[in-house]
Amino acid sequence: MAPGLTFCSPTDKTDNLLKTIESLSRERVTSKSLYEDDDFFLLSSTYPNYPVQLYDNDEIPIVIEGKIYSEDAKQLTADLRSIIRNKSDRELANYIGDRLHGIDGDFLICIFDKPLERVLIVNDLLGRLPFYYSTDNHYTIAARNEFLFPNLLNSLEIDELAVAQYLLFGYPLGTRTFYSNIERMSPGELIVVSNGDVKSYSTHTFDVSNQRRKGKTVKENATDLANIFSSVCENRTKHAGIDVVSLSGGLDSRSVLAGIADTNNVSSATFDHNRVDEPDIMGALKLARAFDIDWHRFYIEEPSGDALQDLLFLKGGMNHLTSAYLLYYNAELLDIFGDSMVLYTGNGGDKVMPDLSPNRRIVSEKNLIDYIIDNNSYYTVEKVAKMVEISPSKIYQSIHDRLQSYPESSYSDKYVRFVIRERGMNRFFQGEDRDRCFFWTASPFYSFTVFEEAMLVPNTQKEANGFYDTFIKQLDPKLLSVNNAMFGAPPGSFRHNAIRKSYSWLSEYNSLRKVINPVGKSILGLDKGRASSDSAYIRVLNDCIDDGNSADTLSKDQIKLIISNSSEYSREELGNLLTVLQVIEHSTNEKITLNDYSNTQF
């Protein structure tokens, strides 16, 4: 299982909880009790150097999982104790939100308020560490690992709309999980557990329509953000281990490289895999040489069935099983650099730096929903509806309901929020959390300070990547000397801008883009071709429906139709379906179909 905190109340099921954790634990991970009384129990599961710290106190003990980069955690805990004394639950949300607003960190905080017999659980304002909770007949369980819950709850129901959303987009929307009685904690959420009840409050909500930096020029905004970004990177390097940049030939990771290049103990790494293009790898090498930093190339093979199972149990299906090969990359990094390393990624750069607004005018919510589906889906709504055996209108309604919960008023801003909140946080945060099963990882673009300031820059300055190119130049001009591997040209050059505009135009026509993109990548030398091992996915899918474990949730006939026309589907589409089927099997059976494919290469 993944490292992190697990909480339960009351404590009468603690023995069952400990047995479940022991059965799911991996090598290197050990568990211990951090707090226990008659009503509350908190357990930490960690490997060496995984950050969990107890700040003990007679009245209000506090536990922090994760890292706070911008200030002393002891001062924060002292302030939190002062804030919560004698305040009602509802009052606390605003006070805590104000205190956390200026903090740069990736964290989860558990506060045991002994005088008022309550527990407060609060996360950072972006919700960087996925955390889940459920209440079942006054029994509350909250944990970093979703697969703990099936053995601890009296009943567990698959959420058919979450399954439909996952099949459609590759992730459920909002706080949904695969299970109707388990929620994922929202960014900036406060959970209060007291007397068998659970209440939740929002401590902060960002609004992407706020673009108050429009009074400054592109260069002024880019310079400001480059300075903030450099400071954020420096704050993250204040630890004893080695800093390793996961480097590609793109824009995001090169920005991070420049941000931490001057630290004392820094290296870089790139994985070479069947789905990684040679220009991307060579771009990473050139960037490392430009900054005179060690560079390591890791050759990663396709994953075995064992790796797919490992990923399933580490992340509860919230990572597509097609990404299981990255576990090999993580293992190689751990072997070379040790568990005191921190892996730096460019995650988030593609969300906060460019203009994410739609490339065509959206005049109604129906237009918006169609645009979201056209640009973010694996299957059609009609195909998903047939697989899950619900009406297409229910899926459309679930997207409508999610959009209605957004604070933004314009359709364009709602789309930007969808990309950031759903695709960014609900999918890619989970990928970072996979890495944390091996070592700590940091993404400077998702510092709340960087995130907030970047989102205040008007879209008119972000168009055609103008703001991002200027930011890169202000960060370090050497970054402009190496081609952006995606476009085969240096950032800011005429060729780079021309190709980017072409891609932007194509994004208006999703079906056309799917045809032209592979051709364009081939011309640029960015395509290694389709992997040849999809047949393993087909065999497992066949066995899944033959065993009948998915019959209550997904249509066998529709899965058979996909199998019989498998050449029409990508590896990612097949892997998406397999992920869902294995989650469903796990919720109803001890054995999953992948158990029979441990040594099969996928």
N, C-alpha and C positions, 0 to 999 in steps of 0.2 A: 504494500500500500504506500501511498504518498506520505511524506513527513508532514507534521503539523499538529494542531491542537484538536482534541475531541472533548466535548462537554456533554454531561447528562444530568438530568434532574427529574425526579428524586434519584437516590443512589441504590435502589433495590435491585437494579439490573446491572450493576457494575461488573459482577463476575462474568455475565454473558458478554458484556462489552469487551472485557479484557481477553476472553477467549476468541472473539471475532477478530480483534486487532492482531492477536498472535497468529491466527490462521492466515491473515493477509499480509503480514509483515515480510519485508525483503531482508536480504543480507545488509549489514551495516546499520539498519534501523533498530533502535531500542526504544522502549516505552517506559515512562515512569509517571507516577502521580505527582502533580504540582500543587493541587489543592483538593481537600476533601473535608466535608462536614456532613451533618445529617441530611442536608437537602441538595448539596451541589458537589459535583465531582469533575475535575479537570485533569486530563492526561495529555502529555506531550510525547510524540513519536519523532525521534530525531536521529540523524547520523552525525558523526563528528563535524563540528563547525556549522551545523544548521542553526540559525539564530532563533532561539526561544529563551526568554529571560524572565525569571520571577523577581519582582520588586516587592519584597515582603513588608508587611505592616500589620500591627495588631488589629486595626479596625478595617482597613481597606487594602488588602493585597491586590496587586495588579500584575498580570502576565502579558508580555508583548511577544508575539511571533512576528518575525520579519526584521526589517532594518529601518531606522530613522536616520536620515543622512544629514539633516540640516541643523540639528541641535542635540543636546544631551538628553537622553531618554529619562534620566533621573529627574530632571527638571519638569519634563512633561508629566510624569507620574505624580509629582507633587502638585502640579497645577490641576490635574484631573481630580485628585482627592479633594482639593479645595472646592472645585466646581460642583461636585456631586453632593456635597454635604447638605442634607435637609431640603433638597430640591425634588420636585415632582418629576415623574418620568417625562412628561411633555415639555417641561421647562428645560430639561437636560439637553434635548436635541439641539436647540439653538445655541446654548452655551458651549457644548462640546464641538458643534460644527464651527463656531467662531474660533475656538482654540486650535482645531485641526487644520483650518484653512491655510495657514501659512507654513505648514509642515511639508517637507519633502521626504517621502518615505513610501515603502511598500510594507504594509503592516496590518495586523489584526490585534486588537487589545481586549482582554477580558478583565473586568473590574468586579471584585467581590465586595459588595457594600454590606458588611456584616450588621451594622446598626439597623439598617432598613430591610435586611434579609432579602436582598435581591442581587442579581448578577446582570451586569451591563456588558454587552459585546458590541464593539464598534470597529469599523474598518476605515482604511484611508479613503479619500474622496473619489478615487477612481476604482476602488474595489479590486486592487491588484492581486490579492490572494483569494481564489475562489473558495467560498465557504457555504455550507448547506445546513438547513435546519428543518425540523419537523416536530409537531406536537401530536401525540397519540394518546387519548384518554389521560391527559395531564402529565404524560411522560414526554419530556423534551430531550431530543438528541440533536446536537449540532457538531459538525465535523468538517474537516477539509477533504475527506474522502467520501464520495457519494455511495460507494459500494459497501460501506459499513451498514447502511440502513436496512437492507433486506432482512438481515438476521436479528434486528433489534426492534422492529415495529411489528405490531400485531397484524396489521394488514398493509399491503402495498399494491397500489393500482397503477398500471401503465397509463400515462396521460396521452391519449390518442392525438390530441392537437400538438403536443410537444413532439411526438413521433413524426407527425405530418410536417411540422416546421423544420425538423432536423433533416428529413428526406429532401425537402424543398431547398433549404438554404445551407445545410451542413451544421446547423446549430439551432436550438430552441430560442424563442424570443423572450426578452425581459428576464424575469426570475424563474421561468419554467425550467423544470428538469424532466427527465424521462418519466418521473413518477408524480402523480397528481397531488400527493400529500407530502412532497419534499420541495422546498424552495431554495433557490440560490440567493444569497445575500446581495442586495443591491449596492452599488457604489455609494459611499457616504451614508450607510444605514446604521441606526442604533437599535439593537435588540435588547429588550428588558425582560428577564425571566424572574417571576415572583409568584409565590403561592400557587404554583402549577399552571400559571397563565403566561403566555408570551405575547408581548406587544412590540411593534416595530415603528420606528419614526425615521424620517429623512433628516439628515443633518446638513445637507447641502445639495443643490441641484444646479448644474451648469446649463447655460442657455447659449446655443451656438449662434443665435441671431445677434448677440451682443458683439459688435465690431468697433469698439470705441478707439481703436488705434488708427482709424481712417484719417485722422488729422495729421499723421506723420507720413513721410515719404517711404517708398520701398526700402531705400538704403538705410534710413533711420530705424525702421522697424527691424530690418535684417541685422543691423549692428547691435541693437538692443538684445535681440533674441540670441545672437551668437555669444554675447557676453554672459547672458543668463545660462545658456547651454554649457559653456565652458566651466562656469562655477558649479553647476549641477554635476557635471562629470567629475570635477575635482573632489566634490563631497563624497562621491561614491568610491573613490580610490583610497579612502583612509582606513585601510585594513591591512592585516599582516600578509595575506596571500598574494598570489600573482593575478594580475588583471589580463584576461584573455578576450580579445575581440573576435567574435564570429564574423569573419570578413567575406564579403562578396564584391562583385564589381559594380554594384548598384550605388545609389546615393545615400541611403540611410546608414548603412554600416560604415561607410567612409567618413561620415560626419562624426560618428562615435569614435572612430580611430583618431581623428584629429583632436577630439575632446580629451582623450586620455593619453595621448602619445608622449607627453612630457613627464609622466609618472615614472617612478624608479623601476618598477618591475612589471613590464607589459609585454605581451606577446600577441600573436594573431593566429587564427586557424580557419581553414576552409575545408569543407567536405566535398569530395569528388564522388558523385553518384550518377547512376544512369539517367536521372532526370535533371542533372546540373550541366549547364553548357560550358564548353571550354573557354570562350571569351570571358565568362563570369569568373572562372578560376584564375585565368591569366590577369584579369583586372585586379583581383585581390592581391596577387603576387606583386604587381607593379605598385599598388598603393602601399603595401608593406615596405617595399624597397624605398619608395619616396620618403617615408618617415623613418627609415633605418630601424625597422622593428622585425624581430624574428617572425617567421611565417612557417606554419606547419600545414601540410596537405594530407588529409586523411581519405583513404580509399574505402568507400562504404559499399558493401554488397546489399543485395535485396534481402529483406528480413525473412526469418523462418516463422513457422506457425507459433513457436514459443515466444518470439518477440511480439507478435500480434496479441497473444494472450497476456503477456506482461503489460503491454500498453493498455489493454482493456481494463485490467485490474488496478493499474496505477491511476487512471484518469476516468474510470467509470463510463467510458464511451464518449467522453467529451473531446477526445482527440480521434480523428478518423484513423482507422487501423492502417490505412495506406501510408501513414507517416511513421510507422513502427521502425523503419530503417534508421530514423534519427536516434533511437536508443543506442545503436551501435556507435554513432558519432559521440553521444554523451559518454559512453563507456570508454572510448578512446581518449577523450579529453581528460576524464577522471584519472585514467591510468598514467597519462603523461604529466599532468599538472597538479594532481592531488586534490583532496576535498577542501582545502583552504582557498582554492581559486574562486574567482568570480567571473562568470561569463557575461560579456557585454554584447547586446544585440541592438540592431537598428529598428527593432519593432516599434511601431507608432509613427515613424517618420512619414510613411505614406498616408497617414491619417491626419496629421496636424499641419503638415507643410504645404501640400498642394490644395488647389480649389476642388472640393469634392461635390460641389453643387451640380445638379443635372445639366446635361449638355443640350437639352431642349426645354422649351417652356412647358411647365406643368400647370394645368388650369383647373384641375379637380382632383379630389382624393382618388378617384378611380384611375386617373392618369398616373398619379403617384404610385399607387399599388402596382399597376402594370409595369411601370418603369423599374420599381424595386425588383420585381420578379424577373423581368427581362435581363437585368444586369447582375443578379446575385444568385440565380437558382441553378440547381443541378437538373431537375426534372420539371415538367410542366405541372401546373396545379391539378389539371385533370388526371395526369398519370399518378400523382401522389394520392389524390382522392380515391382512385380505384385501388391503389395498394393498401391504404389504411381503411378502406370501405366506409368513407364518410362522404358527405356532399362537398363539392368544390366551394359552395357558399360558406360552409363552416370555416374553411381555411382562409378565404378572403375576409370573413368577419373577424377572425383572430388577428389578422394583420391590421385591419381597421382599428380594432380595440387597442392594439399596441400603439399605433400612431396617435390615437386620441389621448393617450397618457403623456405624450411629449409636451413640454412647455412651449415649444416654438409654435408660431402661428402660420408662417408661410410654408408652402409645400416644398420649396427648395431647401429651407432650413431643416424641415422634418427629414428630408432625404439625407442630408449631411449627418444629422443625429443618428439615423438608422445605421449608416456605414460605420460610425464611430462606436455607438453603443452596442449594436447587435453583432455586426461582423468583427469589429475590433475587439471589444471586451468579451463577448460571449464565445468567440472562436479563438482568437489569437492569444488572449490572456491564458487560455488553457494550454496552448503550446509552450508558453514560457513556464507554466507550472509543471509541465512534463520535465523540463530541464532541471527544475528545483528538486526533483527526485534524486538527482545526482550531486548537485552543487548549487550554490546561490547564483542567481542571474539578475542582471540589472538592465533596464532600458531607459536611458536618459530622456528620450522623447516623451516617455510617460511619467516623468516627474510632473507633479501637478502644476508646479510653477511654469515649466516649459509649456505644458499642455494648455494652460489657461491663457498665457500670453500669446501663444501661436494662434489660438482660436479667436483672439481679439483682432487679428490682422484681417482687413477686409478682403473678400474673395476677388475683388477687382485687382488687387496686388498679387494674388496667388495665381491668377490666370496664366496659362502657358508656362507655368513653373518659374515665372520671373522672380517671385519672392524667394523660392528655395535656392535658385541659382545664385542670387545675391547673398543669401545666408551662407552658402558654402564658400563663396569667395571671401566673405568677412571672417569666416572661421579659420580658413587657411588656404591661400591661393594654390598650394600644391595639389589640392583636391581637384582642381580643374585640369590637371595635366594628364589624367587617366580617363579613358573613355568610360561612359556609363554603358555597361555591358548590354543593357536592355535595348539601347538604341545605336550602339556602335559609334558613338561620337562623344567628345568631351562636353560636360555640362556647360550650358551657356552659349555653345557654338551655334552657328546658323543651321548646320545639319541636325544637331540635337533638337533644336526648337522645331524644325520642319517635321521631323519624324514624330515628335511628341504631339504636334498639332494633328497629324494624320491619325494617330492612335486615339486622340480625343474625339475626332470626328467619327471614327469607327465605333466608339462606345455608344453612339446614338442608335446603332443598328447591330444588336447583339448577334443575330444569326449570321450577318455578313462578317462580323469580326471573327466568329468561330471558324469561318472558312479562310479568311485572309491572313489571320495571325500566324498560323503554321507556315504559310508560304513566305511571309515576311521574315519570320525567324530563320527559315532555311536560307534565304538570301543573305542575311546578316551573319550566318554561321552560328545561330543560337538554338539549333534544334538537333538533338541526338536521335530523334525518332521515337516511336511508341515502344514501350517496354513489352517484352514477349511473354511475360509470365502470368497474364490475366487468367489463363486456364485454371490456375489454383483457386482463384476467387470463384470461378464458375463451379468447380467441384464442391467447394464448401457450401455455396448457396444451394446447390442441388441437395446436399445432405441435410441442410437446415430444413427444407420443406418436406423432405422424405420423413424426417423424424417427427414432424408435426408440432414442434415446440412453439412455432410462431402463429399457429392457426387462429388463435383468438384475437390477434392484433392485426396481422397483415394477410392479404389475400394470396393464397398459394397460386392461384391461376395467374395473377399478375406477375408474380415472381418468376413463374415458369415462362411467361411471355418474354420477360427481360432476358432470361437465360437463353432462350431459343434465338433471340436477336442480339446476343451479347456483343457482336461486332459493332453495333450501333452505339455502344456505351463505352465511356472512358474507364480507366482503372479507378479514378476518383469516384465516379458514379457507382461503380460496382462495390467499391470499398465502403462508401457511404451506406449502402443498403446492408452490407454484411455487418457493419458496426451496430446498426439498429437491431438486426436479428440476434446478434450475440448478447446485447444488453437484455433483450426480451427473454432469451433463453436463461440467462443468469438469474433473472428475477423469479423464475418458476422452477428451475432445476439446479442441482449441484453441478451437473456436467454440462458443458457446452460443446458444440460441434467442433470447435477449434482444437479441443483436446486430442482429437484423432489426427491432427495435422501438425504435430509438434515439430517434426523434422522437415516438413515441406517448405520449399522456398517459394515465397510470394513475389 
